[in-house]
Amino acid sequence: MQGPDLMARIAKAEGCQPSSAEGWKQQGSEAYRRKDWKEAARCYSEALSLCRPEDEFAVTCLNNRAACHAQLKEHAAVVEDSSKVIDRQPANMKALLRRMVAYDALGKSAESLEDAGSVLTMEPKNPHALQVVAKKRKSLTKNANDNVRRVAPTQLLCAFLFTEDRPLHAYACLRSLRKHLRGAKIDVYVFWQASERVCIHSYQLLQTLPETSKLPNGSVSWIDVSNGQLFPAFSRTVNRLSVEGKQHVLLLSDTALFHTDVDVSVACRVLSERREAFTVRLDLNPRIDYFPEASLLSSAPSLKCFAGDEQVLLWTRSYDKSKQAYESVPREVGWDSILDWTATVVRAEHMQHFFSALIPPMNTGKELDDKAADWLSRRQRMKQSEISHRSACYQSPLLVTMDPGAFGDAVAADRALRWHLLTSYGLDGSSGPDAPSKLATQVGWKLQELMAYFKGVEASSPPEACLDGLLEPEAYRPHYLTSARVAPVPPKCGLPKQLSAPAPLVSWLVPVRNAEFFIVDCFRSIEAQTGIGAGCYEVVFIEDSSDDSTLTILRRLADEHPHVQLVENEGQRGVAASICEGWRHCHGDFVARLDADDEAEPDRLVKQLRYMEQHPSISVLGGRVRTFWTEQRKCTIDRISEKADGRVVVSAWREFHGNQTSRMREQFTLRQQGPHIMVEDSSAEYAGCRVVGVGGHSLAIDLETWKSALRDVECGLGEVLLERRDALEPPVGSRALHPLAVRASLLFEDAVAGTTAMLRRGHFPGEACPFAREEAEGHWAWLGLEPDRHVANMADPLVRARRHEGSRAQRQATGIYESSCTAILHALKKTYRIQADMHDAAALLNFRGPRTPEQGEKLLEALLKVSNSLFSQYVRPGAAEHGGDFWQDFVRGRDAAIERGVLALRARFKVLHEEAGRVITNGDSPRQHRSRTPPR
């Protein structure tokens, strides 16, 4: 019965003509529900004719009529009605969405994108808006691919630069960014605010200068966010990212100064290919271990190379997993910081997501940073899948930061900027009388306004603060910096000069035994050192009664190279005794250790010498190593065929090696490539191999006789020895870099790789060699140094360490471990006056942990005593009086950070102690007691 009644009412409504605008609107709504779009549009038009245009009722009718035109695909009419609505109600979401779609259908892309940005600004998570924007982006991409010729893809990057009353720093930051950022089209948005009038004028001038108003590969937009406009301006900019197709954002502080070219496309590729990476931090690199803002001394955690590009490293951040999301925790800092606003690349979607959750007001960049850090910290504890726990950085240093307070207050720093602009643009008369008028025309200012800006600034009165480091940050590039925060004046030191000419500057000290296949590679790595002139070093080989042809090779090297000394032991004496013997033959101001089976990195000497010159209080300097694996393979030659191009085709029988126990016939090609005879066109077993010996003789020296040697062993008369070498692995080494961190870590590990050590010979009087004990000789040497002799580590890889079957580390592993335990025990008793035994030393070594809770308590008290001893001697008041250069270089201003870093070692051992209290049971327990037999 309801159906006929409804139809009757509709017929009655259609038969009568309403007399009011409200009646026409109601009739139009009924027609719209019947999907009679034309009739509905006619009714809304009649309603509009009966009401005043300025009434809210008229806006509603216009909006409804636009909806009818949208259903009829009358896009021009939709744009007309929606525009009238938006003029009255700029935040009308429906009108914006309808006009955006209509503009899209009419092919007006720019207008469509503008409306889409407005929609996302007001409702970042509006599902309809996001759907329309996604469709729009796809259609734009398709049209671009169809209508525009294909070009090399360009990465889009958006940079947000925050600056407050610091136009000088903003100017310097933009200069460095313009000069060094590569690999992407960069659009920079400068959010500036100023409370000082002089700073306002400087910011306005920077917006017009050529070097700060545009980029060669992008643009610069200046946005005034004074008077509480930061949040709305930043919100609008963030929400436009997806519309503009920008997937990554560079968050930048005006204190960041780039000194090295940066390929930012690599950072974008990391975030695109590795979803578990949350950010790429440009302010970090493996050298950084000090964070002055947080008073934190913390070196890099375990770093792994990005498979797509080895210059990028990834690590896993740590955080307090025991706290719930609603609980407040200290902010994660240093290497564990989730999002640092100094110089960090982050995904645009993550920026939009967490920014939409922040609650205003946020009137400064610091407030924005603090609220974002708090929200992200809680979010990663609540929803781990949303905030990934990995970050990335570049392998090499890219930038430095400076304390703004070093340039005085805002007025003083602004005056320094004006002086620099005055002199650089020649407004002091050095570029002629027309320079001011030319600059005024260039920046669009009146000449009187420009002269008023520089009023009172004299070229002959430079600012008190030095601007060299701020405006030329490239001066910091060659120096080893452990913190991104640097002093305004760059270090002046370079390579040290020879102190006792004509003696060499460096003596390489290399003990050798049974290294006929390695020693030439070791020597070639020494000869390949870059950045240091010939005659600056000597090489001292100590031959320790080898059983192979090592002695013959060394004698030939000594005959052919005047700077090579050969010391021959009368019998086998061991590594430590050989080093002591060679020490007496060293004449250099510095002694560089190197094992015979290792190879020095080409820039090892330059890096270590610069560091030693910069820090004269350091006695021993180590570094990290990159290991590689080598193994030998044997074959017998059946016959060879020499080719005209120098190649030799070999038919051979594969002999036993590794897991291969069967003989197999092989055919491969040999070709000389530089100093090596390489295998080509072979099976996988021999791929990448080189020939190192033929018929029991090494080819290390007599390389030119390799073809005749192969002919001599044809028909199986002798064996050919091949060596396979794997790729270099990522750098490894101790995390302790700071001298006091190294001194504290020596109770837990041999913190300095002996093959990387460089020693300042003047700090060891007479002929006293610090390597006095065999096995773990380095550990004994570092623990036995005098209190005023300091050891440090570099984070850079200095040596390529060879791992091979039969290496000393494998052969003497047990003896080295026991010797390290003895060295730790000796240090506890002699240096720190602590009663301990071998069980205690074994519990400390490599953080093995205590055997019982009682032992853990004992060692925790001992470690506290060690920490207090270090603090009282090197850190706390009074240490500066006798600390000298060491206190100035490594302690001044870092005392709180050093204490936290040293105590972190004890805290790490305390975790093992607590674990022992939970796991290890007493003697009455039915569970079997865990046995830990101490070393001899």
Backbone hydrogen bonds, N-H to C=O, Kabsch-Sander energy under -0.5 kcal/mol:
donor,donor_aa,acceptor,acceptor_aa,energy
5,D,1,M,-1.2
6,L,2,Q,-2.2
7,M,3,G,-2.2
8,A,4,P,-2.4
9,R,5,D,-2.2
10,I,6,L,-2.1
11,A,7,M,-2.6
12,K,8,A,-2.4
13,A,9,R,-2.3
14,E,10,I,-2.4
15,G,11,A,-1.7
16,C,12,K,-1.0
24,W,20,S,-2.1
25,K,21,A,-2.5
26,Q,22,E,-2.3
27,Q,23,G,-2.2
28,G,24,W,-2.5
29,S,25,K,-2.3
30,E,26,Q,-1.8
31,A,27,Q,-2.1
32,Y,28,G,-2.3
33,R,29,S,-2.1
34,R,30,E,-1.4
35,K,32,Y,-1.4
36,D,31,A,-2.8
37,W,35,K,-1.2
40,A,36,D,-2.3
41,A,37,W,-2.5
42,R,38,K,-2.2
43,C,39,E,-2.5
44,Y,40,A,-2.3
45,S,41,A,-1.8
46,E,42,R,-2.2
47,A,43,C,-2.3
48,L,44,Y,-2.2
49,S,45,S,-1.6
50,L,46,E,-0.7
50,L,47,A,-0.9
51,C,48,L,-0.9
55,D,52,R,-1.7
59,V,55,D,-1.2
60,T,56,E,-1.9
61,C,57,F,-2.1
62,L,58,A,-2.5
63,N,59,V,-2.4
64,N,60,T,-2.4
65,R,61,C,-2.8
66,A,62,L,-2.3
67,A,63,N,-1.5
68,C,64,N,-1.7
69,H,65,R,-2.4
70,A,66,A,-2.2
71,Q,67,A,-1.7
72,L,68,C,-1.7
73,K,70,A,-1.0
74,E,69,H,-2.6
75,H,73,K,-1.4
78,V,74,E,-1.8
79,V,75,H,-2.4
80,E,76,A,-2.1
81,D,77,A,-2.6
82,S,78,V,-2.8
83,S,79,V,-2.1
84,K,80,E,-1.5
85,V,81,D,-1.9
86,I,82,S,-2.7
87,D,83,S,-2.1
88,R,84,K,-1.2
89,Q,85,V,-3.2
92,N,89,Q,-2.0
93,M,91,A,-0.9
96,L,92,N,-2.1
97,L,93,M,-2.6
98,R,94,K,-2.6
99,R,95,A,-2.6
100,M,96,L,-2.3
101,V,97,L,-2.1
102,A,98,R,-2.3
103,Y,99,R,-2.8
104,D,100,M,-2.0
105,A,101,V,-2.3
106,L,102,A,-2.0
107,G,104,D,-1.1
108,K,103,Y,-2.5
109,S,107,G,-1.3
112,S,108,K,-1.9
113,L,109,S,-2.6
114,E,110,A,-1.9
115,D,111,E,-2.0
116,A,112,S,-2.1
117,G,113,L,-2.2
118,S,114,E,-1.6
119,V,115,D,-2.1
120,L,116,A,-2.2
121,T,117,G,-1.7
122,M,118,S,-1.5
123,E,119,V,-2.5
126,N,123,E,-1.8
130,L,126,N,-2.7
131,Q,127,P,-2.1
132,V,128,H,-2.4
133,V,129,A,-2.9
134,A,130,L,-2.5
135,K,131,Q,-2.3
136,K,132,V,-2.7
137,R,133,V,-2.6
138,K,134,A,-2.1
139,S,135,K,-2.5
140,L,136,K,-2.6
141,T,137,R,-2.4
142,K,138,K,-2.5
143,N,139,S,-2.6
144,A,140,L,-2.4
145,N,141,T,-2.2
146,D,142,K,-2.0
147,N,143,N,-2.7
148,V,144,A,-2.0
157,L,185,K,-2.7
158,C,248,H,-1.9
159,A,187,D,-2.7
160,F,250,L,-2.9
161,L,159,A,-0.6
161,L,189,Y,-2.6
162,F,160,F,-0.5
162,F,252,L,-1.9
163,T,191,F,-2.1
165,D,193,Q,-2.0
170,A,166,R,-2.1
171,Y,167,P,-2.4
172,A,168,L,-2.1
173,C,169,H,-2.8
174,L,170,A,-2.4
175,R,171,Y,-2.0
176,S,172,A,-2.2
177,L,173,C,-2.5
178,R,174,L,-2.7
179,K,175,R,-1.5
180,H,176,S,-2.1
181,L,177,L,-1.9
182,R,262,V,-3.1
185,K,155,Q,-3.2
186,I,184,A,-0.7
186,I,217,N,-1.8
187,D,157,L,-2.3
187,D,185,K,-0.5
188,V,186,I,-0.6
188,V,219,S,-3.2
189,Y,159,A,-3.3
190,V,188,V,-0.6
190,V,221,S,-3.3
191,F,161,L,-2.9
191,F,189,Y,-0.7
192,W,190,V,-0.9
192,W,223,I,-2.1
193,Q,163,T,-1.3
200,I,196,E,-1.6
201,H,197,R,-1.9
202,S,198,V,-1.7
203,Y,199,C,-2.7
204,Q,200,I,-2.1
205,L,201,H,-2.0
206,L,202,S,-2.6
207,Q,203,Y,-1.4
208,T,205,L,-1.8
209,L,205,L,-1.1
212,T,209,L,-1.0
213,S,209,L,-1.0
214,K,210,P,-0.7
215,L,218,G,-1.0
218,G,215,L,-1.2
219,S,186,I,-1.4
220,V,213,S,-0.8
221,S,188,V,-3.2
223,I,190,V,-3.2
223,I,221,S,-0.5
225,V,192,W,-2.9
225,V,223,I,-0.6
229,Q,225,V,-0.7
229,Q,226,S,-0.5
230,L,225,V,-0.6
231,F,362,M,-0.5
233,A,229,Q,-2.0
234,F,230,L,-3.0
235,S,231,F,-2.5
236,R,232,P,-2.3
237,T,233,A,-1.9
238,V,234,F,-2.6
239,N,235,S,-2.2
240,R,236,R,-0.7
240,R,237,T,-0.7
241,L,238,V,-1.4
244,E,240,R,-2.0
245,G,242,S,-0.8
246,K,241,L,-2.2
247,Q,245,G,-0.6
248,H,156,L,-0.5
249,V,346,V,-3.1
250,L,158,C,-3.2
251,L,249,V,-0.7
251,L,344,T,-3.2
252,L,160,F,-2.9
252,L,250,L,-0.5
253,S,342,T,-2.5
254,D,162,F,-1.2
256,A,253,S,-1.7
257,L,400,V,-2.7
259,H,398,L,-2.4
260,T,398,L,-1.3
262,V,180,H,-2.9
264,V,182,R,-2.2
264,V,262,V,-1.2
266,V,263,D,-1.4
267,A,263,D,-0.6
268,C,264,V,-2.0
269,R,265,S,-2.1
270,V,266,V,-2.1
271,L,267,A,-1.9
272,S,268,C,-1.8
273,E,269,R,-2.5
274,R,270,V,-2.6
275,R,273,E,-0.7
277,A,274,R,-1.8
278,F,276,E,-0.6
278,F,390,R,-3.1
279,T,390,R,-0.6
280,V,345,V,-2.2
281,R,392,A,-3.2
282,L,280,V,-0.6
282,L,343,A,-2.6
283,D,343,A,-0.8
288,I,285,N,-2.0
289,D,482,T,-2.4
290,Y,482,T,-1.6
291,F,296,L,-2.8
294,A,291,F,-0.8
295,S,291,F,-0.7
295,S,292,P,-0.6
296,L,291,F,-1.8
297,L,897,A,-0.6
298,S,289,D,-1.9
298,S,296,L,-0.6
304,K,314,L,-2.5
306,F,309,D,-0.6
306,F,312,V,-2.6
309,D,306,F,-1.2
312,V,309,D,-1.6
313,L,393,C,-3.1
314,L,304,K,-3.2
315,W,391,S,-2.2
317,R,315,W,-0.5
317,R,389,H,-2.9
321,K,319,Y,-1.1
323,K,320,D,-0.9
327,E,324,Q,-1.3
336,D,333,V,-1.7
337,S,334,G,-1.3
344,T,251,L,-1.9
345,V,280,V,-3.0
346,V,249,V,-2.8
347,R,278,F,-0.6
348,A,247,Q,-3.0
351,M,347,R,-1.8
352,Q,348,A,-2.6
353,H,349,E,-2.1
354,F,350,H,-2.5
355,F,351,M,-2.1
356,S,352,Q,-1.7
357,A,353,H,-0.6
357,A,354,F,-0.5
358,L,355,F,-1.1
368,L,364,T,-1.9
369,D,365,G,-2.4
370,D,366,K,-2.9
371,K,367,E,-2.3
372,A,368,L,-2.1
373,A,369,D,-2.5
374,D,370,D,-2.2
375,W,371,K,-2.3
376,L,372,A,-2.6
377,S,373,A,-2.2
378,R,374,D,-2.1
379,R,375,W,-2.4
380,Q,376,L,-2.4
381,R,377,S,-1.0
382,M,378,R,-1.4
383,K,379,R,-3.3
386,E,383,K,-1.4
387,I,383,K,-1.3
388,S,386,E,-0.8
390,R,276,E,-1.0
391,S,315,W,-2.2
392,A,279,T,-1.5
393,C,313,L,-2.3
394,Y,281,R,-0.6
394,Y,284,L,-0.7
395,Q,311,Q,-3.3
400,V,257,L,-2.2
401,T,484,A,-3.4
402,M,255,T,-0.8
403,D,486,V,-0.6
406,A,403,D,-2.1
407,F,404,P,-1.7
408,G,405,G,-1.4
413,A,409,D,-2.6
414,D,410,A,-2.1
415,R,411,V,-2.1
416,A,412,A,-1.9
417,L,413,A,-1.7
418,R,414,D,-2.2
419,W,415,R,-2.2
420,H,416,A,-2.2
421,L,417,L,-2.6
422,L,418,R,-2.4
423,T,419,W,-2.2
424,S,420,H,-2.9
425,Y,421,L,-2.1
426,G,423,T,-0.8
427,L,422,L,-2.2
428,D,422,L,-0.7
429,G,426,G,-1.2
431,S,426,G,-1.2
432,G,429,G,-1.2
435,A,432,G,-1.2
438,K,434,D,-2.2
439,L,435,A,-2.3
440,A,436,P,-2.5
441,T,437,S,-2.2
442,Q,438,K,-2.2
443,V,439,L,-2.4
444,G,440,A,-1.1
445,W,440,A,-1.7
450,L,446,K,-2.3
451,M,447,L,-2.5
452,A,448,Q,-2.0
453,Y,449,E,-1.7
454,F,450,L,-1.5
455,K,452,A,-0.9
457,V,454,F,-1.9
458,E,456,G,-0.6
461,S,458,E,-1.5
469,G,488,P,-0.9
471,L,467,L,-2.5
472,E,468,D,-1.9
475,A,472,E,-1.7
476,Y,473,P,-2.1
477,R,474,E,-1.2
479,H,476,Y,-1.2
481,L,479,H,-0.8
486,V,401,T,-2.8
486,V,484,A,-0.5
503,A,500,S,-2.1
505,L,536,C,-1.4
506,V,536,C,-2.0
507,S,590,F,-2.8
508,W,506,V,-0.5
508,W,538,E,-3.3
509,L,592,A,-2.8
510,V,508,W,-0.6
510,V,540,V,-2.7
512,V,542,I,-3.1
518,F,515,A,-1.2
519,I,515,A,-2.8
522,C,518,F,-2.1
523,F,519,I,-2.3
524,R,520,V,-2.7
525,S,521,D,-1.8
526,I,522,C,-1.3
527,E,523,F,-2.3
528,A,524,R,-1.3
529,Q,526,I,-1.3
530,T,602,P,-2.6
536,C,533,G,-1.3
538,E,506,V,-2.1
539,V,563,H,-2.7
540,V,508,W,-3.3
541,F,539,V,-0.6
541,F,565,Q,-2.8
542,I,510,V,-2.1
543,E,541,F,-0.6
543,E,567,V,-2.8
544,D,512,V,-2.8
544,D,542,I,-0.5
545,S,543,E,-0.7
551,L,548,D,-0.5
553,I,549,S,-1.9
554,L,550,T,-2.5
555,R,551,L,-2.5
556,R,552,T,-1.7
557,L,553,I,-2.1
558,A,554,L,-2.5
559,D,555,R,-1.9
560,E,556,R,-2.0
561,H,557,L,-1.6
564,V,561,H,-1.8
565,Q,539,V,-3.4
565,Q,563,H,-0.5
567,V,541,F,-3.1
567,V,565,Q,-0.5
568,E,566,L,-0.5
569,N,543,E,-2.7
569,N,567,V,-0.6
578,S,574,G,-1.8
579,I,575,V,-2.5
580,C,576,A,-2.3
581,E,577,A,-2.2
582,G,578,S,-2.5
583,W,579,I,-2.4
584,R,580,C,-1.0
585,H,582,G,-1.5
586,C,583,W,-1.3
589,D,504,P,-0.7
589,D,505,L,-0.6
590,F,505,L,-1.8
591,V,759,L,-2.7
592,A,507,S,-2.5
592,A,590,F,-0.5
593,R,591,V,-0.6
593,R,757,A,-3.0
594,L,509,L,-1.6
596,A,511,P,-0.8
598,D,595,D,-1.6
599,E,800,R,-2.2
601,E,798,L,-2.8
604,R,601,E,-2.0
607,K,603,D,-2.1
608,Q,604,R,-2.5
609,L,605,L,-2.9
610,R,606,V,-2.2
611,Y,607,K,-2.0
612,M,608,Q,-2.7
613,E,609,L,-2.2
614,Q,610,R,-2.2
615,H,611,Y,-1.9
618,I,615,H,-1.7
619,S,790,H,-2.3
620,V,790,H,-1.9
621,L,758,M,-2.4
622,G,792,A,-2.5
624,R,796,D,-1.9
625,V,732,V,-2.4
626,R,799,V,-2.4
627,T,625,V,-0.5
628,F,801,A,-1.9
630,T,803,R,-2.3
631,E,724,R,-1.8
633,R,722,L,-2.8
635,C,720,V,-1.7
636,T,653,W,-2.1
637,I,718,G,-0.7
638,D,651,S,-2.9
639,R,651,S,-1.4
641,S,649,V,-2.2
643,K,647,R,-3.1
646,G,643,K,-1.5
648,V,670,L,-2.2
649,V,641,S,-3.0
650,V,648,V,-0.5
650,V,668,F,-3.3
651,S,639,R,-2.6
652,A,650,V,-0.6
652,A,666,E,-2.8
653,W,636,T,-3.0
654,R,652,A,-0.5
654,R,664,M,-3.8
655,E,634,K,-2.0
657,H,660,Q,-1.7
660,Q,657,H,-2.3
661,T,659,N,-0.7
664,M,654,R,-0.8
666,E,652,A,-3.6
668,F,650,V,-2.0
669,T,680,E,-2.8
670,L,648,V,-2.9
671,R,678,M,-2.1
673,Q,671,R,-0.5
673,Q,676,H,-3.0
676,H,673,Q,-1.4
677,I,691,V,-0.5
678,M,671,R,-2.6
678,M,676,H,-0.7
679,V,689,C,-2.5
680,E,669,T,-3.5
686,Y,683,S,-1.0
687,A,683,S,-0.7
688,G,679,V,-0.6
689,C,686,Y,-2.0
690,R,723,E,-1.8
691,V,677,I,-2.7
692,V,721,L,-2.5
693,G,721,L,-1.5
694,V,697,H,-2.4
695,G,719,E,-2.9
696,G,719,E,-0.5
697,H,694,V,-1.4
699,L,692,V,-2.1
703,L,701,I,-1.8
705,T,702,D,-0.9
706,W,703,L,-1.5
709,A,705,T,-2.2
710,L,706,W,-1.8
711,R,707,K,-1.9
712,D,708,S,-1.7
713,V,709,A,-0.8
713,V,710,L,-0.6
714,E,711,R,-1.2
715,C,638,D,-1.5
716,G,637,I,-2.9
716,G,713,V,-0.6
717,L,713,V,-0.8
717,L,714,E,-0.8
718,G,713,V,-0.9
720,V,635,C,-3.2
721,L,693,G,-3.0
722,L,633,R,-3.7
722,L,720,V,-0.6
723,E,690,R,-2.7
724,R,631,E,-3.0
726,D,629,W,-2.8
729,E,627,T,-2.7
732,V,625,V,-2.7
737,L,735,R,-0.6
742,V,738,H,-2.7
743,R,739,P,-2.4
744,A,740,L,-2.1
745,S,741,A,-2.1
746,L,742,V,-1.5
747,L,744,A,-1.0
748,F,745,S,-2.4
749,E,745,S,-1.8
751,A,749,E,-1.4
753,A,623,G,-0.6
754,G,752,V,-0.5
756,T,753,A,-1.9
757,A,754,G,-1.1
758,M,621,L,-2.0
759,L,591,V,-3.0
760,R,619,S,-2.7
761,R,589,D,-1.6
761,R,759,L,-0.9
762,G,589,D,-0.6
763,H,760,R,-1.9
764,F,761,R,-1.6
768,A,765,P,-1.5
769,C,767,E,-0.7
772,A,770,P,-1.4
780,W,776,A,-2.1
781,A,777,E,-2.0
782,W,778,G,-2.6
783,L,779,H,-2.1
784,G,780,W,-1.5
785,L,782,W,-1.0
789,R,786,E,-2.3
790,H,617,S,-0.7
790,H,788,D,-0.5
792,A,620,V,-2.3
793,N,737,L,-1.9
794,M,622,G,-2.0
798,L,624,R,-3.1
799,V,624,R,-1.1
800,R,599,E,-4.0
801,A,626,R,-1.0
801,A,799,V,-0.8
803,R,628,F,-3.0
804,H,802,R,-0.5
807,S,804,H,-1.6
810,Q,807,S,-0.7
811,R,807,S,-2.7
812,Q,808,R,-2.7
813,A,810,Q,-0.9
816,I,812,Q,-2.7
817,Y,813,A,-2.1
818,E,814,T,-2.4
819,S,815,G,-2.2
820,S,816,I,-2.1
821,C,817,Y,-2.0
822,T,818,E,-2.1
823,A,819,S,-2.2
824,I,820,S,-2.3
825,L,821,C,-2.4
826,H,822,T,-2.5
827,A,823,A,-2.0
828,L,824,I,-2.4
829,K,825,L,-2.1
830,K,826,H,-2.8
831,T,827,A,-1.5
832,Y,827,A,-1.5
834,I,828,L,-2.7
836,A,834,I,-0.6
841,A,837,D,-2.0
842,A,838,M,-2.6
843,A,839,H,-1.7
844,L,840,D,-1.6
845,L,841,A,-2.3
846,N,748,F,-4.3
847,F,844,L,-2.3
848,R,845,L,-1.0
849,G,843,A,-2.6
856,G,852,T,-2.0
857,E,853,P,-2.4
858,K,854,E,-2.1
859,L,855,Q,-2.5
860,L,856,G,-2.3
861,E,857,E,-1.9
862,A,858,K,-1.9
863,L,859,L,-2.8
864,L,860,L,-1.9
865,K,861,E,-1.9
866,V,862,A,-2.3
867,S,863,L,-2.5
868,N,864,L,-2.5
869,S,865,K,-2.0
870,L,866,V,-2.1
871,F,867,S,-2.5
872,S,868,N,-2.6
873,Q,869,S,-1.6
874,Y,870,L,-2.4
875,V,870,L,-0.6
875,V,871,F,-2.0
876,R,871,F,-2.8
879,A,876,R,-2.5
881,E,878,G,-0.6
882,H,878,G,-0.6
882,H,879,A,-0.6
883,G,879,A,-1.2
884,G,880,A,-0.8
886,F,883,G,-1.1
888,Q,884,G,-1.8
889,D,885,D,-2.6
890,F,886,F,-2.7
891,V,886,F,-0.5
891,V,887,W,-1.5
892,R,887,W,-2.7
894,R,891,V,-2.8
898,I,894,R,-2.8
899,E,895,D,-2.2
900,R,896,A,-2.1
901,G,897,A,-2.2
902,V,898,I,-2.6
903,L,899,E,-2.4
904,A,900,R,-1.2
905,L,901,G,-0.6
905,L,902,V,-1.1
906,R,902,V,-0.9
907,A,903,L,-2.3
908,R,904,A,-2.0
909,F,905,L,-1.9
910,K,906,R,-2.3
911,V,907,A,-1.5
912,L,908,R,-1.1
913,H,909,F,-2.2
914,E,910,K,-2.6
915,E,911,V,-2.0
916,A,912,L,-2.3
917,G,913,H,-1.9
918,R,914,E,-1.1
919,V,915,E,-2.3
920,I,916,A,-1.8
925,S,922,N,-1.3
